[in-house]
């Protein structure tokens, strides 16, 4: 498509270009804009129909959005912002630099400005930043025919009408009614008799990951947001939650790899930004690895007395790091999906202790055979016992560290693979040399 668009721009056949773009999906247009130069990008964007342009603006990354808005006039920008739903408008504004946000806020009308300021007032990563106040509410005393008239009158302004919310005179949430049930119900039936209790609801200050968890658990495509008194403030829809799930998964991947999460996409990130996101962790890991060097120095005499011990250091510390990384990765994912709760720590540790004992026995037996073949029976015993203990301990550490981070209200994904591996290296060396000193110390002295 890029060749066709480029040709139409060069030949100034803008009418044909507008017709070509009219029925495209927003994601396809975003991909197209990313391949165009700055002047062509602004021209193509101006040719988009208003609804499609709004969807494209909401789908762009922060850096791309900022660059595009700079090429538009204030009136074009005002119309675009006015066309965005409140939750998408909040998403657009919170990702832009402060001066740009202030300029855009000044372009909004009084009602849109009030909504934007309210949503931007909630904490970062909160449900309040995701919710939209555009929903359809019904009263329990209404008849079905009256409710349907209300849906027809207000439905165009709503984010979704698949689920309708029933509120009392104080706007407190009482229940929900699916549009399907409303259409199929008798015309004179009362809404109070059709509504179901809300499956779940969240306060606006709740973390957005909780919205992801609840909507996944209960298969919801809209989640009500209420205040302390149960007053319905807005709803969170599945499209917003999918974006959050993707962002959170990306952040977890970065942290698991010992990288600070990027503020923008990798494509838009500058080299200096990538350097800053990585160098701090690498320095911290170097410092952690110095502990391993110190342990080797402490047991220098033991290592000199039995040189064969050096052959098995890479094997043992690598195994410990692998085991710890496995258990940490499984637990971090289980915590993220809600499969394991922080209160389940006793049961989780007990389960992993059993798993660690089984893994340690298996790998310890294999290690003892390798040790015996390389250094004799005594070395086989040392390697086997060390392997067993290292596996049991590092497996427990891989579980305990994420649980401790959750207890301290930190992201468990911080228990990254490099961090677990560095800790496992130090622990493994300490165990290995302690066992070797205990079993081979006298023999080494002779």
N, C-alpha and C positions, 0 to 999 in steps of 0.2 A: 504493500500500500504506500510506502514511503516514496517510491519512484513516481507513482501516479500523482500524489499530493505535490511533490516537488515540481513536476511538469506543469500542473495546473497553476501553481503559484507563479512560475516563471512566465507562463503565457497569459497571466492575469485573468484566467477563466474562473473568477471567484464564485459565480453563480453555480457552476458545475461542482466546484469544491464544496460549497455549502450543502448542496444536495447529496454529495457523497458522504459527508460527515453526519447528516441529519439522523440517520437510523443506526449509527454505531453505538456500541456499548461504551460506557465511561472508561472501563479498563483498557479497551483498545485505543481510545483517544489518548489516554495517559501515556501508553507506550509510544504512540506516534509523536506526541509533544517532546518526549525525551530524546528523540532522534533528530529534532529540528533545531536550527539555530535560533537565537533570541528574536530577531525580527519576524521570522517565519512562524515561530511559536505564538507570538502575540497575535499575528494575523489570523492564524487558524483558530485560536481560542475565541476571537471576536466573531468568527463566522458560525460558532456553535449556537444551536437553539438555547434559550435561557435555561430550561430544566436540565439539559445535558451539561451545560457549562457549570451549573451549580454542583452536579454530581462529580464532574471532573475536578473541580477545585477542592472538594472534600477528599478526593482520592489521592491527590498529590502529596509528596513528602514535604516536610516543613521548608527545606531550602528551596525546592522547586516552586512552592506556593509563594514564598516571599519574593523570589525573582519575578514571577509572573505578575503579581500584584503591583510591582513597581512599574510595569509597562502599561498598566491600565489607568484610565482617568478616574478621578474620584467618583464620578457618577456611575461609571461601569462597576467600580468596586462596591459602591453602595447598593446597587441593584443585586449584585451577586450575594452579598452578605444578607440582604433582606430575603433572598430566596432560599437560603440555607435553613434547615430545621435548627431549633435551638441547641440540640446536642452537637450537631455537626459544626454549628457556628462556634460553640465553645471549644471544640477540638481544634478548629482552625486558628482561633485566637491564642490559645494557650501554647501553641507550638511556635509562635512568631516572636521576634525580638520585642522588648518593651515599647520602644518608640513607635514601631509599626502598629502594635496593638492599640496604642493610644490614638493614633491617627484613624484607625479603622473604627474604633468605638465612636469617634466624633462624627462618623458618617452614618451611623445608625439612627433610625427613628426613635422616638421616646419609648415606645413599647418594647421594641427589640433591644434597646439599650438597657432597659430595666431587667429584662430576662438575662442578657449577657452578663451584666454585673452580678446578678444573683448567682448564676451558675459558676462564674469565675471566683466567687467568694468562698466556695467550698474547698477543702484541702486538696492538694494534688493527689492524683490516683484514687480519689474518692468516687463513690457512686453518684454524688451530687454533680460532679463534672460530666457524667455520662447521661444523666436523665434528661428527658424532654418534658415540658409541661403541656405538650400538645397531645391530649388523649380525650376520649369521649366518656363522660360520666353519666350515669343514670340514677334515678331515685327508686327506692324499693316499692313505693306506692304507685308508681306509674304502671299503666297497662302496656301490653306489648305494642299496640298500634301507636301509642304516644311515644314509646321508646324508639320505634323505627323512624318516626318523623324526626325525632331529635338526631338520630344517626345520619339521616339524609341531610339535615341542615348543617351539622358540625363535622361530619366525617371527613370532608375534604381537608380540613385543617389539622387532622389528627395524624400522628405518626403511624398508627395502625388501628383498624377497627375490628380485627379478628377477635380481640378480647375487649369487652366493655366493663367498666368498673362501676360498681354500685356504691354510692355514698349517701350519708344521711344529711340533714340540714346543716350540720357543722362540718361537712365535707370529710368526715371520717370514713375510712374504707370499711365497707361491710361485706362485700363479696364481689364475685366476678360472674359475667355471663358471656358465653361464647356466641359469636354472631350466628353461627349455624343453629344453636338452640333457640336463639331469639326469632329467627326467621321461621323455624318449624313449629313454634309454639302457637297456641290459639291466640287470636287477636285480643281477647279480653283478659288473658292471664296476667297476673301481677308479677312484676320483676322480682319482688321479694320471694316469691315462690319458685322462681327459676334459678336464682343465683346460687352459687356455690361458695363456701368459705375460701378466702384467698389461700393458695397453697403455700406461698412464701412472700415475704416483704422485707425490705431493708431500710435502715435509716440513711439519710443522704451522706452521713460521715463515714459509712462503712467502706472498707477497702474494696476496690473494684474487682479484685480477685474473688471476693466472696460472691459477687454477682455472677461471675463465671461459674463458680462451683454450684450455686443454687440452680441456675438455669440448666446446667448440664445434668444435675441430679434429678430434677423434676421434669425435664424435657419441656421447658417453658420457652416461648419466643417473646415474652414480654414480662417484666418483673416490676411490681409497684414499689414506689419509694414513699415512705411515710415518715412523719415526725414523731416525737415522743407521745403525742396524744392520738396517734393513729390517723392524722390528717393526711390525705393523699396529696403529695407534692408533685409527683410526676411518675414517669415510667422509664425503664431501661429496656431497649429492644435488642433482639438477637444480633442485628448487624453490628451494633456497637460492641457487644460482648465478644463477638468473633474477632474484632480488631484488637480488643484488649487481650484475648487469649494468645493471639499471634505475637503481640508485643511482649507479654510476660514470658512466653516460651523463648523468644529471642534473648531477653535479659537473662533467663536461666542458663541458656547455652553459653552466653558470654561469661557469666560468673563461674560456671562449672569449668571453663577453660582458663580461669584466673585472669579475666579481662573485665575492666569496668564497662558496664553497658553503654553503648553509643547513644548520643543525644539525637542523632539523625541516622539516615541509612548509610550503609558502608560506601555506597556509590558517591554520596555527597560529602562524606567525611574527609577532611584534609589530612595530609600525612602527619602534621603536628598533633592533631587531635588523636589519631591512632597511636602515636607514640606516647602521649600522656595517659591514655587509657590502659596501656600495657606496662609501662616502665615501673610504676609503683609496685605492682604485684611482683614483677620479676626481682626487684631489689629485695622485697620482703622474703621471697622464696630463696634467694641467695643467702640471706641471713639465716633462714631456717636450715639450709643445707650446711652452714658452718657448724651446726650442732653435730652433724654426722662426722665431720672432720675432727672435731674435738673428741668424740668418742673413740675414733680410731687411734688418736694420739694417746689417750688414756691407756688403751690396751696394747700399746706398741710392743711391750715385752712379750705378751702372750702371742701376738702375731709373729714376732721374730722367732719364738721358740717352736712354733708349729706353722711353718710357711704355707702348708696346704690349706690353712684356714682362708687364705686370701682367694683361693680358687672359687669359693662358694659365696663370697660376699655379694657379687652381682645377682646370683640366683636367688638368694634369700631376700634381699631388700626389694628386688623387682617383684617377687611373689607377694611380699607384704603390701607393696603399693597397689598391685592389681586387686588383691582381696579387699583392701580398704576402699578402693575406688568403686568396685562392684557394689558393695553394701551401701556406700554413701549415695551412689547414683539411684539405686532402687528406692532408698528411703526418701530422698529429696523429691523424686517423682510421686511417691505415694503421699507425701505431705501436700504436694501441690494439687493433687486431684482430690484430696480429702479422704482417700482410702485409709490413711492412718492419721489419727489426731494426736496432738502433743500429749494429751492425757493417757494415751495408750503406751507410754514409754516403757512401763514395766513389762508388759506383754511382748512388746517389740524386742526389747533387749533379751528377754528369755528365749524368744524364738531364734534370734540371731546367735545366741550362745550355743544353742543346739546345732545350728547350721555350722558355726565356726568349729565346734568340736569334730563334727563329721568331716568337714573340709580339711581341718588340721591333721586328722588321723590319716586321711588318704594321701595328702601331699607329704606329710611327715614320713610315711612308709616309703614313698618314692624317693624322698630326699636321703633317707638312711641308706638305701641301696646305692645311690649315686656317690654318697660320701664314702661308703665302704669300698667301692670300686676304685675310687680315686686316692684315698688315704688310709685305708685299713678299717678294721672293725671299730676302733675308738673314734675315728673321724666319722664313721657312719652313724654312731650313736649321737655324737654332738650335732651333726647336721639334721638328723631326724628329729631330735628333741627340739632343737632351735626352730626348725620349720613348723612343727606343731604349735609351739608357743607363739611364734610370730603370726601365724594365720589366725589363731584364736583371738589374740590381742588386737591386731589391726582390723579384723572383721568387726569387733566390738567398737573400736574407735570410729570406724566408718558410719556406724549407727548413732553413737553417742554424740558426735560433734554436730550433726544437723539438728538433733533434738535440743542440744544446749543452745544453739543459735536461735531456734524458735522460742525457747524459754526467755532468752534475752531480747526478744522482739527484733531479731535480725533475719534477713533472708537466708534460709537454709542452703540455698544454692551457693552461698559463699564458701561452703565446704567443698571446694573445687577439687578436681582431680589432681592438679599440681600440689595443692595444699595437703591433701590426704597422702599423696606419695611422699612429700617431704617429711611429714610427721612419721609416716611408716618407715622411712629410711632410718631415722634416728632411733625409733623404737626397736626396729629389727636389728640394727647393729648392737644396741645395748643388750638385747636378749642374747644374741649370738655370742658375743664376747663374754658375757656373764656365764653362759653355759660352758663355753670352751675353757674358761679359767677354772671353773669348778671341777670339770672332768679331766682336763688335760694339764692343769697347772703344775702338778707334781711331776708328771711325765716330762713336761717341757723343761722344768728346772733340771732334771737329770740329763 
